[in-house]
Amino acid sequence: MSTTQMDNVTALLRGSQLDLAQDPLTMRPVYRAMLTAAPVPADVQTEPTALGRVPALRVRIEGTVPTATIVHFHGGCYAVGAPETSLTVVANLARRTGAEVVSVDYRLTPEHRYPAAVDDALTAYRALLDAGGDPLRIAVAGESAGAGLAMATLLAARRAGLPQPAAALLLSPWVDLTQSGRSLESKAEVDPSMTATALRVRAADYLGDADPRGELASPALADLRGLPPILVQAGSHEVLLDDAVRLAARAAEGDVDVTLDVVAGAPHVFQAFAAVLDEAAAALDRAAAFLRDRLHPAASPTQVVA
């Protein structure tokens, strides 16, 4: 482990002024400023688009000819964030897979409570299929709440009788809104960015009167049979570690091809720090290999415009 690098990332997160338990309208500019501070490489091309009625950001690497699409959902506890706040992770996935990434700008709470975000996610996925998208060339991905939304998309698609995508990539998933994971307490001292209090506040805000045990709210409690291969990545220093572990176990119970990848000492969504953290870059390499192996025909970062 690159101890100095990990310590630096942890110190940076502990020094942040972001408190996800605060009012979302106050947090949104702070969150955006924090997550968009790093410059984006010049060859990262972005274009506003829409999937159905849902706005999104199309991301690809200049010079590539994508043969696959990753539908991505940003994090932010369903209350903050936008495609731009996940651009570092999204651009890294596009670069490593050769795929085009479409990052969905789903509606946020408290203006739009559950199931608005799930409705937007399913609308976006359905629009991709309706436009002729081959599900074998589509993957879904997300981080934190966005990973929970990616799982909810798979379950909502199953309900609707839609074909499943080729794979799902979940980074530090928040997939149990009942907040029953033991790591909410056992990892509280070592998690530098997330707290059980913030998660409880945001879950209550998002759900309103809805049942937190519902499968689209808490996929970790759902029957996951029939879903595509899933890669779950998490750090051992996050209060949501149990969400990742229990989701992987639940998938295995449902005969789903699932891989659980836990990085020792890493914080929540550590992959966002790939530029300065060796473990993050290596994790994204593994994630990209997982996606390339399952998207057909396999996406290739070496496909270049002639």
N, C-alpha and C positions, 0 to 999 in steps of 0.2 A: 504493500500500500504506500502511495506517495503521501506520507504523513503530513509534511509541510503544506502541500497543496490542499489536502482535505481540511487541515486546521484553518487555512486561510479562507476557504469557502465557508466553513462553519462560523468563523469570526465575522465575515461579511454579512451573513444572514442574521446573526445575533445583533449586529449593529444596525439593522434595518429599522426604520420607523413604521413599518407596516404592521398593523394589528388587524387581522381579519375579523375580529369581533366587533369592530367599529362600524359606524354607518357606512353603507356601500358608496353613497354619493361622495363621502369624504375620502374613502379609500381608493376609488377608481383612478384619480390622477396620480396618486402616490404609486400605486401598483403599476400603472402604465410607465411612469418615469423610471421606475426601478428595473422593469423587465425589457425596456427598449433602449437602455443606456448604451449598450455595446453596439458598435457599428456593424452593419450587415455587409458581408462581402459583395463586391461590385457585380459579381456574376449571378447573384440571386435576383431573379426576375419575379415581380409580383404584379398581379392584375386583379382589380375588383371584379367580382362576378356574382352570379346568383344561381342557386340550385332550387328550382321551383320559385317560391316566394321568399326564400331564405338567402340573405346576403352572405357572401363568402369571399375569401381571398385565395386566388390561384397562385401557386408558388412552383417555380421550376428553376433549374440551373441552366444558364445560358450554354447553348451548344449541344444539349442533350435532346434526344427524341424519345420522350417517355412512352413506354408500352403498358404502363399500369398507373392506377390512381390510388392514392391514399386519402381517405376522408378523415380529416383531423378535427378534434374537439379540444379547445383550449381549457386550461384550468382556471381557478379563481372562486371556488366554493359556490358556483352558480350565481355569484353576485357581482364579481368584477372580472376584468380581463376581456380580451378581444383577440382576433387572429394575429394582430401585430405583437401582442405580448408573448406569443408562443413562437415567434418567427425564428428565433435561434434554434430551437429544437426542430421545427418544421424544415428549415433550410438544411440542417444536417441530415435529416431523413431523406430529403430529396436528393442531396448530393451523394449519399451512400447507396441509395437504391436505384437511382436513375428514374424514379417515378415522379409523376406530377402529384403535388399535394394540394388538396382543396380544403382550406381551413374554414370551418363553419362559424359564422357570427350569430350564434343562437341567442334568443332573448334571455335577459337576466332578471333575477329577482332583486328587489321586491316588486318592481313594476309588473313582472310577469312570473307568477308562481307556477310550480309544478301542476300539470305536465307540459307547460309551454316549451321548455327546452327539449324535452323528448319529442314533442310534436315536430319541432323544427328539425331535429336530427333525422327523424324518419322521413320527413318531407324531402330533405336534402338527399338522403340515400335513394329514395324512390325516384327522384328526379334524375339522378345519375343513371339508374336502370332504364327509366322511360326514354332517355336520350340514346339508348342503345348500348349502354355500358355493360360489358361482360363481367358478371360477378366474380369470375375466376381471375380477373385482372383488377379487382378492387380489394383493398384492405381498409379497415377502420383503425384509428389510433387516437390516443388522447392521454393527457396527464392529469392526475388528481381528480377533481370533479369531472373533467373532460373524459377521463378513462371510465368513470362511472357512466357517463353519457354514451360512450362508445358501446359499453355492455348493454345499456338500455336500448340502444339502437338495434343490436342483434336480437334482443328479446322482443322488441316491438315488431321487427321484421318477421320474426317467427310467427307472432300472433296474426300478422297481416297476410301470411302465406307467401311472402317474398323470398326469393333465393338468398341464401347467406353469402357474404363475401368470402374471399379466400382465406382471410386471417384477421386477427385482432392483436394490436400491440397496446399494452396498458402500462403506463409509467406511473408508479406510486398511486395506484387507484384508490379512490374514495368510493366504496361500493356497499357500505353498510350505514345507512342513515339512522339506524336505531342506536348507534354509538355503543355497541356491546363488546368491541374488541378490547382485550386486556392491555394491549400496548398503548392505549390512550393514557394509561397511568404508568405502566412499566417503562415506557420510553419518554416520559414527559421531561425528564432532566436532560436528556441528550439531544432531543429534537430542537434545533435552533430557530425554527420558523413557524411550526404549526402547534396549536394547542387544542386540547379537548374542549375548552371553553369556546373558542372560536368556531370549532366544528359544530358544537351543539347549537350555538346561536344561528349559524348559517343554515343548518339543517331545518330548524324550526321556521326560519324565514322562508326557505324554499318550499317546504311542504305545506305550510298552512295547516288545514284540517285533514290533509291526506294521510293515509296510513303509511308510516315509515317502513313497514314490513312488506309492502308491495314489491313485486319483482322489478318494476321499472324504477323504483326509488332505491332499492337495496338489492342489486343483483347477486351479492354474496349469499343471500338467503334463498335464491331462486333455484328452480330446477333448470339446469343448463344443458340438458340433453339436446343434441342436434346442432349445437353451435360449432363454428369452425375452429381450427387451431388457434390457440391463444398463447402469447408470451406475456408474462407478468414480470415487470422489473420494479424493484424497490430497494431502498437503503435500510440498513439495520438500525439507523438512528432516526427513525420517524415514528410518530405516534400512530400512523396508519399502517404500520407493518402488518398487524393482524388482519387488516382488510385484504392485503395482498395474499397472505398465507392462506386465509380461509377461502378466498375466492378460488385459488388454485386447487385447494382440496375439494371444493364443491364441483369444480369442472371435472376433476378426475373421477368423482363419484358418478358424474353423468356421462362417462365414457368420452369425454372431450380430450383431444390431444392438447396438453397444456405443459408449459415450461415455466417454472418459478426461478427467477434469477435475482438473488439478494446480494447486494454489495456491502461488505462489512464497513461500518463507520460512516456510510454515506447518508446524507440528509434527504428530505423530500424533494423529488424531481431534480436530483443531482445532475441528470443528463443535460440540463440547461447550461452547465458550466464546462462543457466539453473543451472550450478554448483554453482553460486553465487547470483542468483536472483530468489526469490520465485515465482514472477509472470511469469517468463520464464518457470520454471518447471511446474507450473500449466497450462500454455498455452499448453505445449507439452502433458500434461495429457489429456487435452480436445481434442487436435488434434488426439492423439492415439485412444481415445474412438470413435471419429468420423470415423476413418479409420476401426477400428475393427468392428463397427456396420454395415459397408457396404461391407466389403470383405467377400466372401462366399467360403467355410465355414469360419467363423470368425477366424482370426488369434488369437492365444493365447500365451502370454509370459510365460505361465506355462507349455507349451509342452516341455518336456525335454527328451533327448536321454536316453533310458534305459541302 
